[in-house]
Structures are given as structure tokens and as C-alpha cells.
Amino acid sequence: MAWKKVCPLEDITPLGSRVVRADDREIGVFRTDDDRVFAINNLCPHKKGPLSQGIVHGDKVTCPLHNWKISLETGKADEPDEGETTCYPTKIEDGIVFLDV
Amino acid sequence: MEKMKLVVVGNGMAGMRVVEELLKISPDLYDITVFGDEPYPNYNRIMLSPVLANEQTIDDIILNTREWYAENDITLHTDAYINNIDRAKRIVTSESGITAEYDRLLIATGSKPFMPPIPGNDLEGVLGYRDIKDTNDMIDAAKKYKHAVVIGGGLLGLEAANGLAIQGMDVTVIHRNEWLLEKQLDRTAGIMLQKSLEEKGLKIHLKTNTETIIGNDEGRVKSIKFKEGFELPADLVVFGVGIRPNYALAESAGIHCDKGIVVNDTMQTFDPRVYSVGECVNHRGISYGLVAPLFEMAKVCATHLANFGIGAYKGSVTSTKLKVTGIDLFSAGDFTGGDESEEIVMHDAVGGVYKKLVIQDDKIIGAVLYGDTADGSWYFQMLRDGKLINEIRDHLMFGQSAIGNAGHQGQDLAADMPDEMEVCGCNGVCKGTIVNAIQADGLFTLDDVKKQTKAGSSCGSCTGLVEQILASTLGGGYAPPATDKAICGCTDLSHEQVREEVRTKKYLTIPDATKGMEWSTPNGCATCRPALNYYLISTWPHEATDDPQSRFINERVHANIQKDGTYSVVPRMYGGVTNANQLRKIADVADKYQVPMVKMTGGQRIDLLGIKKEDLPNVWADLDMPSGYAYSKGIRTVKTCVGSEFCRFGTQNSTQLGIDIEKAFDHMWAPHKVKFAVSACPRNCAESGIKDVGIIGVDSGWEMYVGGNGGIKTEAGQFLCKVKTAEEVLEYSGAFIQIYREEARYLDRTVHWIERVGLDYVKQRVLEDAEGRKAAFDRLLYALQGSVEPWAERANNRDKYKEFETIEI
């Protein structure tokens, strides 16, 4: 694991996301309304939908394929669905987003 | 803050339903204490008959286990009969001396079987039929004795009689009236029922009145004598002659009662701290003995206990089913009718099927079904909704399946579906799974089913079907949700209320709107934000901010997401007309980006499938064609036939009109997708009959049809009008679409909207009000003014639309 620079915070729209490719992994990096940044695997635990393309609300994202709600903080699906996707630590320094992968 | 204390007297279905509803909306408001005089936790009283008939066990019908009470921090006292309420000190006391203080008291003491004042009714072996104890007593009696007499040929009496016969007893039913179930059935159906029951081995005496019940030396019933002059041996006598609200406790506490605990529309009694629900109440002069009204009451009561103060109970229309296996019977509303009403009757005496619908003012007001009740819930829904049936009257009697899948959006014959048929495609849930969950876990609501089975919990498109399955499985026990329900869990406001607020308060951004309307979540959810965004931009064009983050991905990136996360690209070809130059560019793009599939769409366009998101701006730049909006809740395509330019049958230039319409309404957003078609003659090669707006050229002009749909349920368009010129087609269809854009709920197709407001309303707005029509058309043109072609915008401004780039680290 190592901190890697992603992009300036302003390159991610609030309530939006960017897709980051790290080696063979695709990670969705999300920005909430209150400028927190989260990173989770870009794969919905349900049917591998690209979570980065979903609608972000609060600290959750709704998968664009079948509307599972995934917590950006824990990677866990909201009940009654069951499943979990990997989360990665993030930090913002001097307006730059970093990702620990 | 210290919690308030809520005491519930009565641990039955009504009282516990209030508690469940209350826990859902306000879980931390009260410390809850429940008293029940039976030794069991809350169970499903309506399933006692299947227990007596050996079809279920007591364990099967428990609704809330003791663990459930514990998990929800509810203090439960079973076997505790409350015999005193001190309203001044706000304390209830049980017979055994348990006391509990309350801030709010809920009385849900239910009802008692009515025991007529007949000599001998206190003998051993003479019972009412109400609870688990009565059921067990009957099962025990059946083991020792032979002759049972059930007094009363109503629902309860017949279910008891059937159960006792299955337990092996020789059962006679005594009924006072001329036919069985006279409150639910007319004479014909009553006689058919009697025949079926007699075939099952029951003996039935009509027009018979009990005189005395005679006991033996040990004080147990031995026989029963009738006023008609005969006597029958009887080791067990069960009264099923009705129930009486159990209001003695409330009355002794000085609460106003009149044949029941009198409550207002918020389920509040004469004492504002005391609420009451269930069979014990008298609401507007009526006491109900069925489960659906109790649930409706419970919902209202819970909102008031939660201090929300919303909702009023206004009485219920009820329907009934008889729970006797092998006998299908359904009844609802006013099935006798009167001078003002008409009847449609179908009777197949040999086949054992009888159906009668009572109709007044083109609405169903009552129904009796015997032998084939598959359509009971369908008729009942129309009865409750007061739906006009004049247009389907010819087919009404033959049931929903005779209407085909056309004309009744979202509904299907759930009862006829095989168990293995998939209902929820998102989560792979079959009908059998849902039915099992409903029966085994005692589910009553759509939310329960969603939670337990996950059916309908993803895209939600199957919720209509799930509701149907609920209705067909539960029969009268199912209370459909109110139609003006909230948009989603983030607000209590309905679609209509949100629209009204957006209009009157002039909200222009999502944050202003959610703040102003007090959304309960910081920024809504994936259900409400797209709806809200649409309401903002459609109400305030050019003023409201269109928020891309509140749009579904397809509309955000102007392409259709596919299951593997790639996208499909459909360029605009106005009217379905293309040329060599466009085809060459499409072919080049297909080569350059190695497009895995190139396919024709149903709307006469070419679809390039399997494009990576990061390639989208380049593909658009290379194509240099406008977006076909194939991903939009908005204008999709105008499908056309060849028309008079080439076709030997064509009467009009349908192709040109199609191109003109598509250009005029390009870039238009709408509550849902909008599809047009223009055909040049009634052969209708462009399939105008199943489009939101379908236009058919005839020699003298154009016929217009609206509300057609070729989707999940095929809906034929309804004739709107005939006009002479192409300009008129544009104005009329534009006005129609604009009113739909302004008034429909988000995700309503035109058919759903018309279904709700009625075609007459649409005709009034579009045909009769000429000025209004012109104004609506102008509003649409104004909204579309200066709209930007989305693909070129994104291809030419890469810095502004960074989300298409993948970041490599």
C-alpha cells in the first residue's frame, strides 16, 4: 500500500466521481456534497455494475444497474441487499486527492 | 429527554399493527407496554380456520414472537386482563394486580363472539369461535365426541363447520335466513355454496331457529331443540352468529361508547390521551370485523401517536373471502343493488361458476364471485378506485385476462401465474417464493415483501405485480397503499405536492428545493433527485439549474449504460431517414473503435453497442452527428413509413412530417420517454397505434392517437382528433406533450397520465380550449429555444467534462 496522487479535488464534481485505474484495478473515487472523498472498488457486489456511474447521495451511491445502495464509507450494501465491495483510504492535501492502494 | 409511556390494552392484530407502524416512523418516542389477556404473543386471528382445518399450526400463525417484543424493548404481559383504567391518574390495572402508567393509551380490545340469550348457552361444550383457546377446545372435543352443531351460516360459522368436519365430526349448520352467507352472497351464489358444502358432508338447515340447548347430568350439552319442532343430538355447539365490539373496559372508564368505542377520524376517543383501533371501535357508526380496515386504522393512529398529525381514517370498503379449501368465493360492496343499478351476471350451474357485478353510473359498486374468484382483486380495486368501466364493459365479465395485457398498466393476472415464474428480474425472485413468504411470515404490505424477499426492492418495476400477488394471496386482508404516496423516503410529499411547491415557491436549484421542502436526507436519493430535477427544469425553463449529478447516468453522459459498464451510441436520424454519408461515417467509427455490435433499433435508428466511456467524446467527434437521445426521458424517435413520395398506398407525406416533428421537439426532456410515429395510410406501417403520439395519414388529413405504448404492457393509443394540415399536427401534438410535461408524475408514460386524468380532460385541454392549446405549444417551443446539442458540446469542451477521462495512477 502506498499513497498515490489522483487529481485536484476540483476535478471531481460534488456528488460525482472519477474512475481511477491502478494496475489492474478500477476504483471509483467519489466526492460528497460536503467535500469528503471516498474510494471503493468500481464493482457492485450484486452484478458488477460500475458504481462510479451511480447517483451519489449523502455518503452512499446507488448502482446504475439495479439500484443497490452502497455505502461509500464501508462498501456495504444497504439492507435488504447483502454484499460488500472493497474500500480504499483517501486523503486531501493542499487540494489534491490521494489514494492508498 | 425521558420517553413518553404508551400502554396498549389488547395484544391482537390491530393493536400490534399500530405498534409496528409506530416503530417504523418514530421508534424512540415511547416506552411501550402491551397487555394481552391470552397466553400467546400476537397471532394471525384470521388464520384460525386453517388451524382448525389442520392446514396450519399455531406456530405458523404467530405474527410477532416474544423475541420480537424483546428486541423492540416492548414490555409484554400475556395472560393479563386489564379490568381498570384510572383516567385521572393515568394508570391501568390488571386483574392480577399489574399496573402501568401511561401518557398515551391505546385500547384495542377487539370483539367478542355474540352468544344469543338462548337457555342452555352456558352449558359445557357450548362455545363461541374467537381465539386459540376456542380452536383448541374444538379440536379436543372432536377427539371425544361425534355430533357438532354450528349455529350461524355466516363466514365464521361456515369456517368452523368445515374445520370440525375435517376433524372428523358429524356437523350440522343451523341458519336463520333463506340462504347461507346472506350478507356476502345473493341467493344464487348462496345455493351454490350450500351444494358444495353438502358435498363435503355438512348438513345444513335453513330458516331454522334455536329454542333451547339441553344438557346432560354432568352439565354438558347433549342436544338442541329448534322452534321448528325438531331436535338434534349435539356434543358440541359453536355459535358463529356474529361478533360484538368489546368495549366494556372503555365504558367502565367513562369513555364515550355507543355499541363500540366512539372514535373520530384520527382514531382518538372522547379522552384525547386515549386512542382506540380495531373491532372494538365505532367509527362513523360502523364497527368492522375484517382485517383490512383495522390496518388502515392502525396506520392513521400510528401517525397521530408519533405526533405527525397527518392522515385521517375515513372508513373502508371491504371485501370478503371464505377460507374453506376447495370453495372459491368472493364478495365486495353492494352486491344486491337497487333501482339505480344494473347487473351483469354469468352463471354456469354445471361448471359451478357464478359471477355477478353490480354497476351504477359506469362504476362497479358490488361483486359476487363463486367458483372462479381469480378476478376478485381486480374488480375490488376498480370498485375502490371508482374506476369508469364503460370502455371495458364488453369484456368485464371475462376477467382481466380477456382485456389482454392491454389497457391496464402494471396489472396482470397474478393468480394465474405459475409459481416458478420470475416476478422480480433484478433479484431473481419467483412468484412461489413471494407467496411462501407472505404465508409463512405473515406479510401484509409491499414493504414487508420487499424486505423479506427483495422482490421489487431494486428497480421497482415489478411492484405492481407484487401488489397483485399480495392481493391474490391475502384476499380481503390486503390494504393497497394510498395512491398519492410520497415520492420516496426522503420526504412525505407526493409528486403533485412537490410540483406545486416548486411552482409556488419558485425553487430553481436542487439544494434550495430540498431545503425549502424539508427533505429528511442531506441530498435526497437516486429516486427523488431525478424527479425533482425534472420538475425544476420543466416548471422553470431557462431559469432553473439542470443538475447533471441528479440525472441518471444515461442522461448525464448522453449514452446508454450496458450491463458490462460500456455504453451504446445512437445517432439522430430524423424521421428514420439516413444517407450514404452518414452510413459511411458510422461504418468508419465501427471499424476504428472495433464496435462489438452494430444493430438496428426498434425506432428505425442504428445502435453502436459496446463503446467504452472514455471513447465516447472521440466517437461523437468522429460521427459528427447529433445525439439520438436514445437514453432520455424525453423525445426518442419519430418513426415513419415510406409515405406518398414512394409508396403506392400512401396518402400523405409521412416521412417529411416525421422529420419536421423530430426537429421541432429535438432535445426535449419529459417525465418519461416519448415516442412518435407517423404513418401515411391506415395500413399503419410505422405502428402509430402503440406510440405516445401516433399519427395516421388519411386522404383528408391526419388522425391523431395518444397514450399508446408498446412496452411491458401493450397499450393501444386512443383517438384524440383528426386535423387537416401538418401544421395542426405539430400544434396539437406539441400542446398535448407540453401538458403531459407539466402535469404528469416523473416516470409516468403518457398512458399512465391519461389513465389518471382521463381522456376527456386531455380533449378539453387540447381540443376545446383553442387558446390554451396555442399557449401550451408556445410554452414548449420556448422551453426548447436555444437548446444545445449535447454530443458536440462534450466533444468540443473536453476540459469541462472531465468525467469521461479515466485517471491512471
Interface residues (C-beta under 8 A of the other chain):
Chain A: K4 K5 V6 C7 D11 T13 P14 L15 G16 S17 R18 V19 V20 R21 A22 E26 V29 D33 D34 K47 K48 G49 P50 Q53 G54 I55 V56 H57 G58 T62 P64 L65 H66 N67 W68 K69 E79 P80 D81 L99 V101
Chain B: C426 N427 K450 K451 Q452 K454 S457 S458 C459 G460 T521 P522 N523 G524 C525 A526 R529 P530 P548 Q549 S550 R551 F552 I553 V557 I561 K563 G565 K613 K802 E803 E805 T806 I807 E808 I809
